[in-house]
Amino acid sequence: ERAHSMASTNLNPHVATLGTAGGPRWWTGENAGKRAGISTAVVVGESVYLVDAGTGVGNQLMKAGFTPANLRGIFLTHLHSDHTIDLASLAIFGMFTLPAGKAPISIIGPGDRGALPPASPRAATAPQPVFAQNPTPGTASMFEHLMQAYATDLNDRVIDALRPSPLDHFIASDIEIPAGTGYHPNAKPTPADFAPFEIYRDELVTVTATLVKHPPIVRPSPSASTLPKAR
């Protein structure tokens, strides 16, 4: 509550690290139960712009004095599981905390990579991709499939309990790489003259993205150095 009340009077952007534990794992030993997955809240007044949704993000958001009702946007730097694993829980559990009439929350992240990474030179035989029919889904496709996976639960609640649908409260979209950059996911993943470009704007912030190396992937990621710009 104190963090929330302090934030509501401060329109200067500030950052709350909700979790910093990287890697697709649960922590064991002395860190068991003490570490949360990667997620950062950029706070402007009572508005929260979430960067990544690692494990435990919902509980961490509550501990910081906020709820999904404070969210204006969710930005995914890339689609590795340690940055996205609790996106589904954030949308499904979070919708029950949203007030009537709240504008939909934007979920923005990389689009379909368009090509699988080259096989590791250490591979004795060529590895077979998981879900070869859709091996590199982007943010919008990932979110749609996550909600589809929970359709039994969601339809029980929407039809029988008259609960809201997360599809009405969260809108996922892909970052489109500007044309003419020469970008290619494998041949030219980080063009030398690639400049940050705008992916989101409201009355409080402007968010830009750029290409960031993170082998074996390079995708447009919201840039920490320019997220957000107070207006």
DRENVOLUM-217387 format. One line per field, with one value per residue (C-alpha): z, y, x; residue in one letter; residue number from 1. Coordinates in Angstrom, 3 decimals, decimal comma. Last residue first. Layout:
# DRENVOLUM-217387
w <- (Z;...)
v <- (Y;...)
u <- (X;...)
rest <- (A;...)
nr <- (NUM;...)
***
This chain:
# DRENVOLUM-217387
w <- (-21,855;-19,769;-21,909;-20,965;-21,776;-23,811;-22,331;-21,507;-25,173;-25,923;-27,908;-31,637;-32,181;-32,344;-31,474;-30,997;-29,342;-27,573;-29,705;-29,393;-32,158;-31,146;-29,572;-28,528;-25,875;-25,439;-22,105;-20,250;-22,747;-24,650;-27,092;-28,214;-30,760;-31,707;-33,465;-32,287;-35,104;-37,132;-38,840;-38,120;-39,046;-36,207;-37,329;-40,795;-42,153;-39,427;-38,526;-41,601;-41,257;-44,307;-42,709;-45,625;-43,897;-40,221;-37,962;-36,861;-33,136;-32,678;-30,958;-27,948;-26,713;-23,092;-21,563;-23,989;-24,763;-21,000;-20,985;-18,253;-15,827;-16,354;-13,996;-16,439;-19,844;-19,071;-16,172;-17,724;-21,034;-19,478;-17,823;-20,949;-23,137;-21,146;-24,039;-26,323;-24,065;-24,409;-28,158;-28,633;-26,480;-28,489;-31,794;-30,765;-29,349;-32,265;-33,145;-34,209;-34,859;-36,222;-38,238;-36,895;-33,409;-31,687;-34,184;-35,042;-34,170;-37,074;-36,074;-34,216;-33,075;-31,844;-34,824;-33,345;-35,887;-37,426;-35,742;-37,055;-39,484;-39,626;-36,162;-35,722;-33,978;-31,004;-28,170;-27,214;-24,784;-24,555;-21,685;-22,723;-21,392;-18,000;-18,211;-15,397;-12,975;-13,501;-10,596;-12,098;-15,347;-13,513;-12,893;-16,589;-18,008;-15,440;-15,316;-19,079;-19,038;-16,303;-18,462;-20,512;-19,638;-18,350;-21,268;-24,000;-26,066;-26,224;-24,627;-23,865;-23,119;-21,024;-21,156;-19,122;-15,925;-12,714;-12,653;-12,898;-9,213;-7,459;-4,040;-4,848;-3,195;-5,589;-8,633;-7,161;-6,753;-10,382;-11,720;-10,043;-12,986;-15,591;-17,229;-19,172;-18,977;-17,238;-17,707;-14,522;-14,185;-10,779;-11,242;-13,794;-12,816;-14,916;-13,509;-14,244;-14,647;-14,703;-12,536;-8,770;-6,228;-2,565;-2,786;-2,831;-2,671;0,051;-1,959;-5,064;-7,615;-10,141;-13,699;-17,199;-16,859;-15,233;-11,680;-11,578;-10,247;-9,523;-10,175;-9,525;-11,849;-11,738;-14,198;-12,869;-12,453;-8,680;-6,597;-7,348;-6,869;-3,197;-2,563;-4,319;-2,541;0,793;0,000)
v <- (13,217;10,836;8,657;4,964;2,940;4,548;2,990;-0,230;-0,749;-2,742;-5,720;-6,338;-9,858;-11,497;-15,150;-17,779;-15,848;-12,734;-9,760;-6,822;-5,129;-1,907;-0,885;2,379;3,185;6,617;7,330;9,255;10,282;7,029;5,675;2,253;0,707;3,627;2,911;2,530;2,817;0,020;1,322;-1,739;-4,277;-6,775;-10,174;-10,222;-13,779;-15,554;-13,507;-11,248;-7,467;-5,392;-2,324;-1,495;-2,169;-1,409;-4,478;-5,099;-5,659;-8,202;-7,653;-8,964;-7,350;-8,037;-7,151;-8,587;-11,654;-12,175;-13,002;-11,615;-13,842;-14,812;-17,810;-20,391;-18,987;-16,954;-19,070;-22,485;-21,023;-19,853;-23,177;-25,236;-22,598;-22,736;-23,994;-21,535;-18,672;-19,817;-20,304;-16,748;-15,395;-17,248;-16,146;-12,496;-12,669;-14,453;-18,123;-19,768;-23,478;-23,417;-26,621;-27,963;-28,111;-28,760;-28,754;-31,934;-31,889;-32,692;-35,563;-35,454;-31,914;-30,037;-27,668;-26,420;-26,296;-22,889;-20,913;-21,473;-18,941;-16,347;-14,949;-14,596;-11,277;-9,833;-8,240;-6,126;-6,987;-4,016;-3,823;-3,141;0,091;-0,262;0,036;-2,341;-2,686;-5,352;-7,673;-10,783;-10,194;-10,730;-14,436;-15,211;-12,509;-12,728;-16,504;-16,707;-14,343;-16,440;-18,214;-15,156;-13,990;-17,321;-18,980;-17,266;-14,997;-11,800;-8,351;-8,742;-5,531;-5,482;-2,255;-0,124;-2,166;-0,654;-2,962;-5,842;-5,136;-2,931;-2,620;-4,203;-7,415;-7,543;-7,289;-9,979;-12,309;-11,794;-12,066;-15,400;-16,887;-14,356;-11,795;-9,318;-5,517;-4,247;-0,702;0,331;3,341;4,833;7,666;6,412;3,032;0,868;-2,630;-5,231;-8,982;-11,856;-14,766;-14,670;-15,885;-16,671;-19,906;-22,013;-19,709;-21,690;-24,889;-24,803;-22,193;-23,131;-23,196;-21,820;-19,284;-15,896;-14,886;-11,086;-10,513;-7,638;-4,968;-1,678;1,193;4,878;7,233;10,736;11,151;10,697;11,148;7,727;5,967;6,870;5,559;2,253;1,698;2,399;0,000)
u <- (5,581;7,627;9,862;9,597;11,551;14,342;17,485;15,659;14,845;11,728;13,003;13,091;14,418;17,801;17,975;20,679;22,096;20,768;21,740;19,360;17,388;15,657;12,400;10,797;8,213;6,654;5,061;2,369;-0,320;0,068;2,621;3,772;6,161;8,407;11,679;15,264;17,824;19,466;22,609;24,765;22,097;21,664;20,297;21,852;22,063;20,087;17,008;17,372;17,307;18,249;16,703;14,426;11,141;10,666;10,486;6,911;6,441;3,683;0,355;-1,523;-4,731;-5,666;-9,035;-11,590;-9,472;-9,157;-12,871;-15,092;-16,983;-20,596;-20,230;-21,609;-20,621;-17,508;-16,234;-16,748;-15,576;-12,317;-11,564;-12,187;-10,482;-7,225;-5,086;-6,866;-5,711;-2,108;-2,557;-3,789;-0,962;1,670;0,167;0,166;3,702;5,327;5,246;8,525;7,905;4,349;3,871;7,181;5,675;9,036;11,867;13,789;17,476;19,847;22,124;25,434;24,630;27,717;27,567;24,282;21,489;20,912;18,138;14,607;13,250;10,485;11,054;7,300;6,722;8,513;6,543;3,568;0,768;-1,597;-4,055;-7,636;-9,163;-10,829;-14,599;-15,359;-12,468;-9,799;-8,995;-10,630;-8,728;-5,461;-5,968;-6,296;-4,006;-1,217;-1,540;-1,014;1,969;3,552;6,155;7,111;10,643;12,004;10,213;12,203;9,971;11,958;11,833;8,138;6,273;3,102;1,094;-1,276;-1,257;-2,618;-5,653;-3,168;-2,454;0,100;1,727;5,091;3,937;0,975;3,248;5,475;2,501;1,509;5,066;5,759;7,663;8,712;6,445;8,563;8,612;5,497;4,275;2,480;0,205;-0,550;1,939;4,438;5,886;8,178;7,704;10,386;10,040;12,516;11,517;11,201;13,735;13,171;11,192;14,339;17,372;19,186;18,877;16,696;15,658;13,012;14,290;14,006;16,869;16,971;16,108;15,710;12,206;9,838;12,469;10,690;11,622;10,808;9,163;8,526;4,781;4,995;1,850;0,335;3,673;3,924;0,420;1,212;4,508;2,820;0,000)
rest <- (R;A;K;P;L;T;S;A;S;P;S;P;R;V;I;P;P;H;K;V;L;T;A;T;V;T;V;L;E;D;R;Y;I;E;F;P;A;F;D;A;P;T;P;K;A;N;P;H;Y;G;T;G;A;P;I;E;I;D;S;A;I;F;H;D;L;P;S;P;R;L;A;D;I;V;R;D;N;L;D;T;A;Y;A;Q;M;L;H;E;F;M;S;A;T;G;P;T;P;N;Q;A;F;V;P;Q;P;A;T;A;A;R;P;S;A;P;P;L;A;G;R;D;G;P;G;I;I;S;I;P;A;K;G;A;P;L;T;F;M;G;F;I;A;L;S;A;L;D;I;T;H;D;S;H;L;H;T;L;F;I;G;R;L;N;A;P;T;F;G;A;K;M;L;Q;N;G;V;G;T;G;A;D;V;L;Y;V;S;E;G;V;V;V;A;T;S;I;G;A;R;K;G;A;N;E;G;T;W;W;R;P;G;G;A;T;G;L;T;A;V;H;P;N;L;N;T;S;A;M;S;H;A;R;E)
nr <- (231;230;229;228;227;226;225;224;223;222;221;220;219;218;217;216;215;214;213;212;211;210;209;208;207;206;205;204;203;202;201;200;199;198;197;196;195;194;193;192;191;190;189;188;187;186;185;184;183;182;181;180;179;178;177;176;175;174;173;172;171;170;169;168;167;166;165;164;163;162;161;160;159;158;157;156;155;154;153;152;151;150;149;148;147;146;145;144;143;142;141;140;139;138;137;136;135;134;133;132;131;130;129;128;127;126;125;124;123;122;121;120;119;118;117;116;115;114;113;112;111;110;109;108;107;106;105;104;103;102;101;100;99;98;97;96;95;94;93;92;91;90;89;88;87;86;85;84;83;82;81;80;79;78;77;76;75;74;73;72;71;70;69;68;67;66;65;64;63;62;61;60;59;58;57;56;55;54;53;52;51;50;49;48;47;46;45;44;43;42;41;40;39;38;37;36;35;34;33;32;31;30;29;28;27;26;25;24;23;22;21;20;19;18;17;16;15;14;13;12;11;10;9;8;7;6;5;4;3;2;1)
***
